[in-house]
Amino acid sequence: QVQLVESGGGLVQAGGSLTLSCATSERTFSTYAVGWFRQAPGKEREFVAAINWPGDRLRYADSVKDRFTISRDNAKSTVSLQMNGLKAEDTATYYCAAVRTSGKLRAPPEKDEYDYWGQGTQVTISS
């Protein structure tokens, strides 16, 4: 069982920045595609960003494109989500998810494609 731990959430003013981190002790994490999702109260969990296992294919939801950046450090088994220009509508619990894959380009935006999930970290943007 792969355990994922998110960190870096918090309260920030609109226009500010936060960096979320997803860490694991899984030694083969470099073979996993990783996605970030978020869920606001009363809403469905939605895709935010994803990265393939080599780290050279990045995908973003339209709502965060040009503001958020996903990256990974396979040597440290971590994936980060740099969030700039935060808006009130970015307020949500953010989750990282992972799926082991041999597909070099695979970075799915569909939450059903992922096998492992973290517990989430809360991000609150004050306007």
C-alpha positions as CSV (number, residue, x, y, z in Angstrom):
1,Q,0.0,0.0,0.0
2,V,1.4,3.3,-1.1
3,Q,1.0,6.1,1.5
4,L,0.9,9.7,0.3
5,V,1.2,12.6,2.7
6,E,0.4,16.1,1.6
7,S,1.7,19.2,3.3
8,G,2.0,23.0,2.8
9,G,-1.7,24.0,3.0
10,G,-2.8,27.1,4.9
11,L,-4.5,30.4,4.9
12,V,-3.3,33.0,2.5
13,Q,-4.7,36.2,1.0
14,A,-5.9,36.5,-2.5
15,G,-3.0,37.0,-4.9
16,G,-0.7,35.1,-2.7
17,S,1.2,31.9,-3.2
18,L,1.5,28.5,-1.6
19,T,3.5,25.4,-2.4
20,L,2.0,22.0,-1.6
21,S,4.1,18.9,-1.3
22,C,3.2,15.3,-1.7
23,A,5.7,12.8,-0.2
24,T,5.9,9.1,0.1
25,S,8.3,6.4,1.3
26,E,7.5,4.3,-1.6
27,R,10.9,3.3,-3.1
28,T,9.5,2.9,-6.7
29,F,7.7,6.2,-6.7
30,S,9.6,7.2,-9.8
31,T,7.3,4.8,-11.7
32,Y,4.1,6.5,-10.6
33,A,2.1,9.1,-12.4
34,V,0.9,11.7,-9.9
35,G,-2.1,14.0,-9.9
36,W,-3.4,16.8,-7.7
37,F,-7.1,17.2,-7.2
38,R,-9.2,19.5,-5.0
39,Q,-12.5,19.4,-3.4
40,A,-14.5,22.3,-2.1
41,P,-17.4,21.9,0.3
42,G,-20.5,20.6,-1.5
43,K,-18.6,20.1,-4.8
44,E,-17.2,17.2,-6.7
45,R,-13.5,16.4,-6.4
46,E,-11.9,18.0,-9.5
47,F,-8.7,17.7,-11.4
48,V,-6.0,20.3,-10.8
49,A,-2.7,19.0,-12.3
50,A,-0.9,15.8,-13.2
51,I,2.7,14.8,-14.1
52,N,4.0,11.7,-15.7
53,W,6.7,9.5,-14.1
54,P,9.6,11.0,-16.0
55,G,8.3,14.5,-15.1
56,D,8.3,15.8,-18.6
57,R,4.5,15.8,-19.3
58,L,2.5,18.2,-17.4
59,R,-1.3,18.7,-17.5
60,Y,-3.4,21.4,-15.9
61,A,-7.0,22.2,-15.5
62,D,-7.9,25.3,-17.4
63,S,-8.8,27.1,-14.2
64,V,-5.3,26.9,-12.9
65,K,-3.2,27.0,-16.1
66,D,-0.6,29.8,-16.0
67,R,-0.9,30.1,-12.2
68,F,0.0,26.6,-10.9
69,T,3.1,24.5,-11.6
70,I,3.5,20.8,-10.9
71,S,6.9,19.3,-10.6
72,R,8.5,16.2,-9.1
73,D,11.8,15.1,-7.6
74,N,12.0,11.4,-8.0
75,A,15.2,11.2,-6.0
76,K,13.3,12.5,-3.0
77,S,10.0,10.8,-3.9
78,T,8.1,14.1,-3.8
79,V,5.7,16.0,-6.1
80,S,5.1,19.7,-5.6
81,L,2.4,22.0,-6.6
82,Q,3.4,25.7,-6.8
83,M,0.3,27.9,-6.6
84,N,0.6,31.6,-7.5
85,G,-2.1,34.2,-8.0
86,L,-4.4,32.4,-5.6
87,K,-8.1,33.3,-5.8
88,A,-11.0,32.7,-3.4
89,E,-12.3,30.0,-5.7
90,D,-9.1,28.0,-5.1
91,T,-10.2,27.4,-1.6
92,A,-10.5,23.6,-1.2
93,T,-8.9,20.5,0.3
94,Y,-6.1,19.5,-2.0
95,Y,-5.3,15.8,-2.5
96,C,-2.4,14.1,-4.3
97,A,-3.0,10.8,-6.0
98,A,-0.7,8.2,-7.6
99,V,-0.9,5.4,-10.0
100,R,1.9,3.0,-11.0
101,T,2.3,2.9,-14.7
102,S,4.7,1.8,-17.4
103,G,3.2,4.4,-19.8
104,K,5.8,7.1,-20.1
105,L,3.3,9.7,-21.2
106,R,0.6,8.8,-18.8
107,A,-0.7,11.7,-16.6
108,P,-4.4,11.2,-16.3
109,P,-6.8,13.9,-15.3
110,E,-9.5,11.4,-14.3
111,K,-9.6,10.7,-10.6
112,D,-10.8,7.1,-11.3
113,E,-7.4,6.4,-12.9
114,Y,-5.6,6.7,-9.6
115,D,-5.1,3.9,-7.1
116,Y,-3.6,5.8,-4.1
117,W,-4.7,9.0,-2.4
118,G,-3.4,11.1,0.4
119,Q,-5.5,12.5,3.3
120,G,-5.5,16.0,1.9
121,T,-4.4,19.5,3.0
122,Q,-6.6,22.5,3.4
123,V,-6.0,25.6,1.3
124,T,-8.0,28.7,2.3
125,I,-7.8,31.9,0.3
126,S,-9.2,35.1,2.0
127,S,-10.5,37.8,-0.3
